[in-house]
């Protein structure tokens, strides 16, 4: 047999978590044909001596819903070995949407996911209203495989209009929402997403429609997945832990569908239910870098919200007002509902990432509390004074107080699904598309918290199983030829850098990959030696309920 592509002399880590082995992988017609010690009859042979051949990584929590319309590669996930991205998380999406509803969906996506609204307005050419029509729109030339969830906030806004932000749905409206979900799953959507985060608002400072839905309403709408017999449920972060934990458990039991949530790990979700997945970011610190010019910082704090939503000049005036500072201080010092005994803002964890003035260079990588102590100031005053002296251009970030040993235990847990890259979101503040390469470099090679085989299982087969992608995630004959080749000794990520390639002349952050030899999608090499080959072999991945 003449293969289309043959990877020779690699270390095969097949996605099962079992021991790796030396061998070759052959691909024909976009699917894995054989593994083992094979001949060399192929249209293209790549010698991968000393490198790992793994199933393509699945970037399981993304927001490329708009970006995929102008960027078929959904950069930058594919440069870090991802062959599949999952969009439509956190109750957000661009469908369903009548023309008069589009601005609201853009408002939600822009504010919550920190995507410049000018980029969304410039880059999205609307041609759809329903979920099936949106799926058909993105089912065109793609670089990576794309899966899409249905956003509950988008559905609720479509059915209830402006009342979606505050009212409870009627039985008739619930049935309309269920029909939209049923129709969407049958058209190929991979599931339904929701959230209950009190800090997630739109550009009008309104909580997302999903927040207004009582638990029983969401449970009823999610029941559409049980009726169709397909789809997964993604549930975003929440400050109402007890409520969300109960809702997660009830949803999993009532629908029989997989539930993926960033709550599951810390909310004590039972491990006896194999349909529950705890999604956890592998990063040891909050990778977001932000300034006080950035809308979204301190959202959810009542005194901060109007200030952070104002213009730069209004912020400069407000931050100098003692009365305003008193309110901001009260919010910062208030007890954190998610971490009893801790204030909402930990000044000892808030650090300076970059300064605008040379005279402040000594503050870089120091905490605000440390700087405040040196200056004999209150931490909030030290924070705002520094920012004002630099015209609000000082770059800050929060460090984590979780110990490496505690986090290592979490990452090694077989029930934990690493992810939450938020690919396509927060583009001006960070780029976490390297969650996969970070897992392999830091937790596998550096900390040895889990084996290479187990890490690859989590990045591939575990995610494929969670989202019902039954022909991906393993190196097995007959399965899709999604493969990632990397050097286990050098895989990692470079430093953050700015690139001016976003619609509306916006600048976004990029983090280059290291040690990734090639990303192969459906049997074709998409990325090789850090460069796009020019191919577009991706496809829209549809649910098992889809029928042409």
C-alpha positions in Angstrom: 0.0 0.0 0.0 1.2 3.5 -0.8 0.4 5.8 2.1 -0.4 9.5 1.7 1.7 10.4 4.8 4.1 8.3 6.8 5.7 9.3 10.1 8.8 7.2 10.7 10.8 6.2 13.7 8.7 8.1 16.3 7.8 7.4 19.9 4.1 6.7 19.7 2.0 8.0 22.6 -1.4 6.8 21.5 -3.8 8.7 23.8 -4.9 5.8 25.9 -2.5 6.6 28.8 -0.8 3.3 28.2 3.0 2.9 27.7 4.5 4.5 24.6 6.3 2.5 22.0 8.6 3.1 19.0 7.1 2.9 15.6 5.6 4.5 12.5 2.2 6.0 11.8 0.7 5.9 8.3 -2.3 8.0 7.0 -4.5 7.4 4.0 -7.4 9.5 2.9 -7.3 11.6 6.0 -7.4 8.6 8.4 -4.9 6.5 10.3 -4.2 3.4 8.2 -1.6 1.5 10.2 0.8 1.8 13.0 3.9 -0.3 13.8 7.1 -0.9 11.9 6.0 0.0 8.3 7.6 0.3 4.9 8.5 3.6 3.3 6.1 3.6 0.4 4.3 6.9 0.8 3.7 10.2 -1.0 5.5 11.9 1.8 7.7 10.4 4.5 8.7 12.4 7.6 11.5 11.0 9.8 10.5 11.9 13.4 13.4 10.2 15.1 13.6 11.2 18.8 10.2 12.9 18.7 6.7 11.9 20.0 3.8 11.1 17.7 0.6 11.9 19.6 -3.1 12.4 18.7 -3.9 16.0 17.9 -4.5 18.1 21.0 -8.0 19.3 21.7 -8.3 22.9 22.8 -11.5 22.4 24.8 -12.5 25.8 25.9 -12.3 28.5 23.2 -14.1 31.6 22.0 -13.2 31.7 18.3 -16.9 32.0 17.4 -16.2 35.3 15.5 -12.5 34.9 14.7 -13.1 31.7 12.7 -15.0 33.8 10.2 -11.8 35.7 9.3 -9.1 33.3 10.6 -9.6 29.7 9.5 -6.6 28.6 11.5 -8.1 29.9 14.8 -4.6 31.1 15.7 -2.7 30.5 17.8 -3.9 27.1 19.1 -2.7 25.1 16.1 0.9 26.3 16.6 0.8 24.6 20.0 -0.4 21.2 18.6 -4.1 21.7 18.7 -6.0 20.1 15.8 -9.5 20.8 17.2 -11.0 23.8 19.0 -14.3 23.9 20.8 -16.2 27.2 20.7 -19.4 28.6 22.1 -18.5 28.3 25.8 -19.7 30.3 28.8 -23.3 30.7 27.4 -22.0 32.9 24.6 -22.3 32.7 20.8 -23.3 34.4 17.6 -26.5 32.4 17.0 -29.4 32.4 17.1 -29.6 36.1 16.2 -32.1 38.1 14.3 -30.6 41.3 12.8 -31.9 43.4 15.8 -30.3 41.0 18.3 -26.8 41.0 16.8 -25.5 44.0 18.7 -26.4 42.4 22.0 -24.5 39.2 21.2 -21.5 41.2 20.2 -21.8 43.3 23.4 -21.8 40.1 25.5 -18.9 38.5 23.6 -16.8 41.7 23.6 -17.2 42.5 27.3 -17.0 39.0 28.8 -14.2 37.8 26.6 -12.4 41.1 26.2 -12.5 41.0 22.4 -12.3 44.6 20.9 -15.8 45.5 19.8 -14.3 47.3 16.8 -12.7 44.0 15.7 -16.0 42.1 16.0 -17.9 44.9 14.1 -15.2 44.9 11.3 -14.6 41.2 11.1 -18.1 39.6 11.3 -20.2 39.7 8.2 -23.6 38.4 9.3 -25.4 36.1 6.9 -27.3 33.8 9.4 -30.0 33.9 12.0 -30.3 30.3 13.3 -27.8 27.9 14.8 -27.9 25.6 11.7 -27.3 28.6 9.5 -24.3 29.7 11.6 -22.8 26.1 11.4 -23.2 26.1 7.6 -21.5 29.5 7.5 -18.4 28.3 9.3 -18.4 24.9 7.6 -16.1 26.1 4.8 -12.3 26.1 4.3 -10.9 25.6 7.8 -7.4 25.1 9.0 -8.3 23.3 12.2 -11.3 21.2 13.1 -14.0 23.3 14.8 -16.7 22.2 17.2 -19.4 24.6 18.4 -21.7 24.7 21.4 -25.0 26.5 21.7 -24.8 29.5 24.1 -27.7 29.6 26.6 -27.5 33.4 26.9 -27.8 33.7 23.1 -30.8 31.4 23.0 -32.5 33.2 25.9 -32.0 36.6 24.3 -33.4 35.3 21.1 -36.6 33.9 22.7 -37.3 36.4 25.4 -36.0 39.7 24.0 -34.9 42.4 26.5 -36.7 40.4 29.2 -34.0 37.8 29.0 -31.7 39.9 31.2 -34.1 39.9 34.2 -37.2 37.8 33.8 -38.1 34.2 34.3 -39.1 32.3 31.2 -42.7 31.1 30.7 -43.4 27.5 29.9 -44.0 28.5 26.3 -40.6 30.3 26.1 -38.9 27.3 27.7 -40.3 25.1 25.0 -39.1 27.5 22.3 -35.6 27.4 23.8 -35.7 23.6 23.9 -36.7 23.5 20.2 -33.8 25.8 19.3 -31.4 23.5 21.2 -32.9 20.4 19.6 -32.6 21.9 16.2 -29.0 23.0 16.8 -27.8 19.6 18.1 -29.4 17.9 15.1 -27.6 20.3 12.9 -24.3 19.3 14.4 -23.8 21.6 17.5 -21.8 19.7 20.1 -23.9 20.7 23.1 -25.1 23.6 25.3 -23.1 26.0 27.4 -24.1 28.1 30.4 -22.7 30.0 33.4 -23.7 31.9 36.5 -20.8 34.3 36.9 -21.8 37.6 38.6 -18.7 39.4 37.1 -19.7 38.6 33.5 -21.6 41.5 32.0 -22.2 43.1 28.6 -21.1 46.5 27.5 -24.2 48.0 29.1 -23.2 46.5 32.5 -26.0 44.0 32.3 -25.5 40.5 33.7 -25.7 37.8 31.0 -29.2 36.4 30.3 -28.0 33.0 31.6 -27.7 34.5 35.1 -31.4 35.4 35.2 -32.5 31.8 34.6 -33.5 29.8 37.7 -31.9 26.4 38.0 -35.1 24.6 37.0 -35.3 26.6 33.8 -31.8 25.7 32.7 -32.4 22.1 33.7 -35.5 22.0 31.5 -33.7 23.5 28.5 -30.8 21.1 28.9 -33.3 18.3 28.8 -33.4 18.8 25.1 -30.0 17.1 24.9 -31.5 14.0 26.6 -34.4 14.0 24.1 -32.0 14.1 21.2 -29.6 11.7 22.8 -26.5 13.7 21.9 -24.4 16.7 23.0 -22.5 17.8 26.1 -23.1 20.5 28.6 -20.4 23.1 29.5 -20.9 25.1 32.6 -18.7 28.1 33.4 -17.4 29.5 36.6 -19.6 30.9 39.3 -19.5 32.7 42.6 -22.6 30.9 43.8 -20.8 27.6 44.4 -23.5 25.7 46.3 -26.2 26.6 43.8 -24.0 25.7 40.8 -22.8 22.4 42.4 -26.3 21.3 42.9 -27.3 22.3 39.4 -24.3 20.5 37.9 -25.2 17.3 39.7 -28.9 17.5 38.8 -28.1 18.3 35.2 -25.8 15.3 34.8 -28.2 12.9 36.4 -31.3 14.2 34.6 -29.9 14.4 31.1 -27.4 11.5 31.2 -25.1 13.8 29.1 -21.5 14.7 29.9 -21.1 17.8 32.0 -17.8 19.8 31.7 -17.3 22.5 34.3 -14.5 24.5 35.8 -16.6 24.2 39.0 -16.4 20.4 39.2 -13.0 20.1 40.7 -13.4 22.5 43.6 -17.2 22.0 44.2 -16.7 18.5 45.4 -18.5 16.8 42.5 -18.7 13.1 43.0 -16.3 11.0 41.0 -18.6 8.1 40.9 -20.4 9.8 38.0 -18.2 9.2 34.9 -20.2 11.8 33.0 -18.7 14.7 35.0 -15.5 16.4 33.9 -13.5 18.9 36.0 -11.8 21.4 33.7 -8.8 23.1 35.3 -6.3 25.6 33.9 -2.7 24.2 34.2 -1.2 27.6 34.7 0.4 28.4 38.1 -0.6 32.1 37.8 -3.2 34.3 36.2 -1.6 34.9 32.8 -3.7 38.0 32.1 -1.8 41.3 32.0 -3.9 44.4 32.2 -4.0 48.1 32.8 -6.6 50.3 34.5 -7.6 51.3 31.0 -8.9 47.8 30.4 -12.7 47.4 30.7 -13.4 44.2 32.6 -10.9 44.6 35.5 -12.8 44.4 38.8 -16.1 43.8 37.2 -18.7 42.7 39.7 -17.5 45.2 42.4 -20.3 47.8 42.7 -18.1 50.8 43.3 -15.5 49.9 40.7 -18.0 49.0 37.9 -19.1 52.6 37.0 -15.5 53.8 37.1 -14.1 51.0 35.0 -16.9 51.5 32.5 -16.1 55.2 32.0 -13.8 56.9 29.6 -10.0 57.2 30.3 -10.3 60.8 31.2 -13.2 60.1 33.6 -11.2 57.4 35.2 -8.2 59.7 35.8 -10.5 62.2 37.6 -12.4 59.5 39.5 -9.2 57.7 40.7 -8.0 61.0 42.3 -11.3 61.6 44.2 -10.9 60.6 47.9 -14.7 59.7 48.1 -14.4 57.4 45.1 -11.3 55.8 46.6 -13.2 55.1 49.8 -15.8 53.1 47.8 -13.1 51.3 45.8 -11.3 50.4 49.0 -14.5 49.1 50.6 -15.0 46.8 47.6 -11.4 45.6 47.6 -11.4 44.9 51.4 -14.8 43.1 51.4 -14.8 39.4 52.2 -14.4 37.1 49.1 -17.4 34.8 48.9 -15.3 32.2 47.0 -12.4 32.3 49.5 -13.7 32.7 53.1 -11.3 34.7 55.3 -9.8 36.5 52.3 -10.5 40.0 50.9 -11.8 40.3 47.4 -8.5 41.9 46.3 -5.3 40.4 47.5 -2.7 43.2 47.3 0.0 40.7 48.2 -0.8 38.8 45.0 -1.3 41.8 42.7 2.0 42.4 41.0 3.5 44.9 38.6 4.3 43.3 35.2 5.6 46.4 33.3 6.0 50.1 34.0 5.8 53.0 31.6 8.4 55.2 33.3 12.0 54.3 33.9 11.9 55.8 37.4 9.5 53.0 38.4 11.5 50.0 37.1 12.3 48.9 40.6 8.6 48.1 41.1 8.5 45.4 38.3 7.6 41.9 39.7 6.9 43.4 43.1 3.5 43.2 44.8 1.4 46.2 45.5 1.4 45.5 49.2 5.3 45.5 49.1 5.3 48.8 47.2 2.8 50.3 49.6 4.8 49.3 52.6 7.9 50.9 51.1 6.0 54.1 50.4 4.1 54.0 53.8 0.8 54.1 51.9 -2.4 52.2 51.9 -2.3 49.5 49.2 -5.1 51.0 47.2 -3.6 54.4 47.3 -0.2 53.0 46.2 -1.9 51.1 43.4 -3.8 54.0 42.0 -1.0 56.6 42.6 1.4 54.5 40.5 -1.1 54.0 37.7 -2.0 57.7 37.6 1.7 58.7 37.5 2.0 56.5 34.4 -1.2 57.7 32.7 -2.9 54.4 33.6 -0.4 52.5 31.4 1.1 50.4 34.2 0.7 46.7 33.5 -0.5 44.5 36.4 -1.2 40.8 37.0 -2.4 38.6 39.9 -0.1 35.8 41.1 -1.6 32.5 42.4 -1.2 31.5 46.0 -1.7 27.9 45.2 1.4 25.8 46.0 3.1 23.8 43.3 2.6 20.6 45.2 -1.1 21.2 45.6 -1.5 22.1 42.0 0.5 19.1 41.0 -1.9 16.8 42.8 -4.8 18.5 40.9 -3.2 18.1 37.5 -2.3 14.4 38.2 -5.9 13.6 39.2 -7.3 11.3 36.5 -10.7 13.1 36.6 -9.2 16.5 35.8 -9.3 17.8 32.2 -6.7 20.5 31.6 -7.9 23.4 29.5 -9.6 26.8 29.8 -7.2 28.3 27.3 -10.0 30.8 26.3 -8.5 30.8 22.8 -9.8 33.8 20.9 -10.6 35.7 24.0 -8.8 38.3 26.1 -6.6 38.9 23.1 -5.2 42.2 24.2 -4.3 40.9 27.6 -2.9 37.4 27.2 -2.6 34.4 24.9 -3.1 31.1 26.7 -3.2 28.9 23.6 0.0 27.3 25.1 -1.9 25.5 27.8 -1.0 22.2 26.1 2.7 22.9 25.6 2.8 24.3 29.2 1.3 21.2 30.6 4.0 19.1 28.8 6.9 21.4 29.6 6.1 22.4 33.2 4.0 19.6 34.7 5.5 16.6 32.8 9.1 17.5 32.1 9.7 20.0 34.9 7.7 18.9 37.9 7.2 15.3 36.8 3.7 15.5 38.3 2.3 13.1 35.7 3.7 10.9 33.0 3.9 11.9 29.4 1.4 9.2 28.5 -1.1 10.5 31.0 -0.7 14.1 30.0 -1.3 13.2 26.3 -4.4 11.2 27.3 -5.8 14.3 29.0 -5.0 16.5 26.0 -6.5 14.1 23.5 -8.8 11.2 24.3 -10.3 12.7 27.5 -11.4 15.8 25.7 -12.6 13.9 22.7 -14.7 11.7 25.0 -16.1 14.7 26.9 -17.4 16.3 23.7 -18.5 13.1 21.8 -15.8 13.2 19.2 -15.6 9.5 18.9 -13.4 9.3 15.8 -10.6 11.4 17.4 -8.3 11.5 20.3 -6.5 8.1 19.8 -3.9 6.8 17.4 -5.9 3.9 16.0 -6.4 2.6 12.5 -9.7 4.0 11.1 -9.7 7.1 13.2 -9.1 10.6 12.0 -5.5 11.5 11.0 -5.2 14.3 13.6 -1.6 14.1 14.9 0.9 16.2 16.7 4.6 15.6 16.5 6.8 17.2 19.2 10.1 17.0 21.0 9.5 16.1 24.6 12.8 17.6 25.7 12.1 21.1 24.2 8.4 21.5 23.9 7.2 24.7 25.5 6.3 28.3 24.7 8.1 31.5 24.1 7.5 35.0 25.6 4.4 37.0 24.9 4.7 39.4 22.0 2.3 41.8 20.3 1.1 41.4 16.8 -1.1 43.9 14.8 -3.2 41.5 12.8 -6.7 41.8 14.2 -9.6 43.4 12.4 -10.0 47.1 13.0 -6.3 47.5 13.3 -6.3 46.0 16.8 -3.2 44.6 18.5 -3.4 41.2 20.1 -1.0 39.0 22.1 0.8 36.0 20.7 3.0 33.3 22.4 5.1 31.3 20.0 5.5 27.5 20.5 8.7 25.7 20.9 9.5 22.0 20.2 6.4 21.4 18.1 7.6 19.8 14.8 4.2 19.6 13.1 0.5 19.8 13.5 -1.4 17.4 11.2 -5.1 17.8 10.6 -7.1 15.1 8.8 -3.9 13.7 7.4 -2.5 16.9 6.1 0.4 18.9 7.6 -1.1 22.2 8.7 1.9 23.6 10.7 5.5 22.6 10.2 8.5 24.1 11.9 6.3 26.9 13.2 5.0 27.9 9.8 1.6 27.4 8.1 2.0 25.2 5.1 -0.9 26.9 3.3 -3.2 23.9 3.5 -6.7 24.2 5.0 -7.6 20.6 5.9 -9.9 21.3 8.9 -13.6 20.5 9.1 -16.6 21.4 11.2 -17.1 18.6 13.7 -20.7 17.8 14.2 -22.6 15.9 16.9 -23.7 12.2 16.6 -27.3 13.4 16.1 -26.4 15.1 12.8 -27.8 13.7 9.6 -27.2 15.1 6.2 
